Amino acid sequence: MNSNLARLISDYQGAVREAVAVMHDSGIEQPASNTDWTGNAIPQHGTLKGGITYFKHGYGCSVGLPSGTVDFDFGEHGEIDGFDAWRLASFAGPRLLEYGFASEAALNDCFKAEVAAGSLVYSGYILHYIAHAA
């Protein structure tokens, strides 16, 4: 896989893990499925421990971590390691060039190439996952 994309995905997934941990510490449990998430009774907007804000949406959440905002969706079985090119670009924001991408279009082209190469696997609904060797 392209090393720049791999680093961006790794950093994004780390931020998602951090967000989910803060949510857990604040009393918001990780759902067993994305549909469980949509049916939970937490407020759409709120503040987590440490003054960290969140916005619940559809199958996911946007969390304003001190290091920056991370937006993610829970997977079909509550997974937190899924991503798409838009979420990666939003996460990188003005640091996109630091990840080796001159533009969002360059990131999208790289993302599509990795999907075509089989390095990234489409979930069937928005999210992609890193392909694991069998």
C-alpha positions in Angstrom: 0.0 0.0 0.0 1.1 3.6 -0.6 3.0 4.6 2.5 1.5 8.1 2.7 -2.0 6.6 2.6 -1.1 4.0 5.1 0.2 6.6 7.5 -2.9 8.7 7.1 -5.2 5.7 7.7 -3.2 4.8 10.8 -3.4 8.3 12.2 -7.1 8.5 11.5 -7.8 5.1 13.1 -5.7 6.1 16.2 -7.9 9.3 16.5 -11.0 7.2 16.2 -9.8 4.8 18.9 -9.1 7.9 21.1 -12.5 9.3 20.5 -14.3 6.0 21.3 -12.2 5.7 24.5 -13.3 9.2 25.6 -16.9 8.4 24.7 -16.6 5.2 26.8 -15.1 7.1 29.7 -18.0 9.5 29.5 -20.6 6.7 29.7 -21.3 6.2 26.0 -20.7 2.5 25.1 -19.5 1.3 21.7 -22.5 -0.2 19.9 -22.7 -3.8 18.8 -23.8 -2.7 15.4 -24.3 0.5 13.4 -28.1 0.2 13.7 -27.7 -0.1 17.5 -25.9 3.2 17.4 -28.8 4.9 15.5 -31.3 3.6 18.1 -29.4 4.6 21.2 -30.8 7.4 23.4 -27.8 9.7 23.7 -28.4 13.3 22.8 -27.3 14.3 19.3 -24.9 17.0 20.7 -23.0 16.8 23.9 -19.9 17.3 25.9 -17.6 14.4 27.0 -15.1 14.3 29.7 -12.4 16.9 29.3 -14.8 19.3 27.6 -14.6 17.4 24.3 -17.7 17.9 22.2 -19.4 15.4 20.0 -22.1 15.3 17.4 -24.0 12.1 16.8 -25.1 11.5 13.2 -26.5 8.5 11.3 -24.2 5.6 11.9 -21.5 7.6 13.4 -20.1 10.5 15.3 -17.9 13.6 15.0 -15.7 14.2 18.0 -13.7 17.3 18.6 -10.5 16.0 20.1 -7.8 18.4 21.3 -5.7 17.3 18.3 -8.5 17.9 15.8 -12.0 16.7 14.9 -12.4 13.1 13.8 -15.6 11.9 12.1 -16.3 8.2 11.8 -19.1 5.7 11.3 -19.5 2.5 13.2 -19.3 -0.6 11.0 -22.1 -3.2 10.5 -20.9 -5.0 13.7 -19.8 -1.9 15.6 -16.3 -1.9 14.1 -14.3 1.4 14.5 -11.6 0.8 11.9 -13.5 1.7 8.8 -12.9 4.8 6.7 -13.5 6.5 3.4 -11.6 9.0 1.3 -13.8 11.9 2.5 -13.3 11.2 6.2 -9.5 10.8 5.6 -9.4 14.1 3.8 -11.5 15.8 6.4 -9.3 14.4 9.2 -6.1 15.6 7.5 -7.5 19.0 6.7 -4.8 21.5 6.1 -2.2 18.8 6.9 -3.0 16.9 3.7 0.3 18.0 2.2 2.2 16.7 5.2 0.7 13.3 4.4 2.1 13.6 0.9 -1.0 14.6 -1.0 -1.1 17.8 -3.0 -4.8 17.9 -3.0 -8.0 16.0 -2.0 -8.1 14.8 -5.7 -4.6 13.3 -5.3 -5.8 11.5 -2.2 -8.9 10.2 -3.9 -6.8 8.9 -6.9 -4.5 7.1 -4.5 -7.4 5.7 -2.5 -9.1 4.4 -5.7 -5.8 2.8 -6.9 -5.5 1.0 -3.6 -9.1 -0.3 -3.8 -8.4 -1.5 -7.4 -5.2 -3.2 -6.2 -7.1 -5.0 -3.4 -5.3 -3.3 -0.5 -8.6 -1.7 0.6 -11.8 -3.6 0.8 -15.3 -2.0 0.4 -17.8 -2.9 3.1 -20.8 -2.5 0.9 -21.9 0.7 2.6 -19.6 3.7 2.6 -16.7 2.3 4.6 -13.5 0.6 3.5 -11.2 -1.6 5.5 -7.6 -2.5 5.1 -7.3 -5.9 3.4 -5.7 -8.6 5.6 -3.6 -11.3 4.2 -5.2 -14.7 4.5 
